[in-house]
């Protein structure tokens, strides 16, 4: 009976331990290709179809993604429950207003991924926005 009780206690302790899984390291240079885009802010020029180079810097589960031309940081993190999925967000000033953007990326192995973005621009009076989907491919050093 004592052996059964001790096994039950150990199993219970293991059940309540936090999940310590850390995401794979996706740091490096990536090529993002916008595959679909909806832009209700035509003058803003956001999310034009094409290729964009990105840099991902990762430390543990924390991530910063930077588009290499305009150098705007998007920050976020991986969750232990989904170590191949990341959620990042960024805000920046452009054309007299602010863009707020949320991006989700699902990595497929350590050299590819797909993502979606939802963004909104506002100057305090007028608001518009859009969405886009993209694929990612890690560039070889």
FENCORBEL-V98573 format. One record per residue. SS is DSSP state (alpha for helix, beta for strand, coil for the rest). PSI is psi in whole degrees, 0 to 359 (* if undefined). NEAR is the number of other ideal C-beta (glycine too) atoms within 8 Angstrom. Layout:
# FENCORBEL-V98573
<<SS	PSI	NEAR> <SS	PSI	NEAR>>
This chain:
# FENCORBEL-V98573
<<coil	319	4> <alpha	322	5> <alpha	318	6> <alpha	317	7> <alpha	318	8> <alpha	323	8> <alpha	321	8> <alpha	319	8> <alpha	315	8> <alpha	316	8> <alpha	319	8> <alpha	319	8> <alpha	317	8> <alpha	325	7> <alpha	324	6> <alpha	357	5> <coil	141	7> <coil	151	4> <coil	118	6> <coil	17	6> <coil	134	6> <coil	141	8> <coil	155	11> <coil	159	7> <coil	114	6> <coil	14	13> <coil	143	6> <beta	192	9> <beta	136	10> <beta	153	12> <beta	118	12> <beta	133	12> <beta	117	11> <beta	124	14> <beta	331	7> <beta	144	7> <beta	134	11> <beta	121	7> <beta	112	11> <coil	7	7> <coil	71	10> <alpha	323	5> <alpha	344	5> <alpha	330	11> <coil	20	4> <coil	142	10> <coil	42	11> <coil	139	8> <coil	145	6> <beta	194	6> <beta	145	7> <beta	135	11> <beta	137	12> <beta	154	13> <beta	130	10> <beta	126	11> <beta	125	9> <beta	135	11> <beta	104	4> <coil	236	5> <coil	358	9> <beta	140	9> <beta	143	14> <beta	128	11> <beta	132	14> <beta	125	11> <beta	130	10> <coil	340	9> <coil	305	6> <coil	350	4> <coil	46	7> <coil	124	8> <beta	142	8> <beta	125	12> <beta	151	10> <beta	198	11> <beta	160	8> <beta	152	12> <beta	146	8> <coil	331	11> <coil	333	4> <beta	74	7> <beta	352	10> <beta	5	9> <beta	137	11> <beta	147	12> <beta	123	9> <beta	158	13> <beta	155	11> <beta	156	12> <beta	141	7> <beta	160	7> <beta	136	5> <beta	141	8> <coil	45	7> <coil	11	3> <beta	195	11> <beta	141	10> <beta	131	14> <beta	128	10> <beta	138	12> <beta	132	10> <beta	133	14> <beta	134	10> <beta	133	11> <beta	115	9> <beta	141	13> <coil	88	7> <coil	196	5> <coil	5	7> <coil	11	5> <beta	160	10> <beta	172	10> <beta	151	11> <beta	170	13> <beta	147	10> <beta	143	13> <beta	128	9> <beta	157	13> <beta	133	10> <beta	143	15> <beta	144	11> <coil	12	9> <coil	336	4> <coil	313	4> <coil	142	6> <beta	140	6> <beta	174	10> <beta	197	10> <beta	186	13> <beta	160	12> <beta	154	12> <beta	151	11> <beta	161	12> <beta	156	10> <beta	142	15> <beta	126	9> <beta	132	12> <coil	140	9> <coil	140	3> <coil	*	4>>
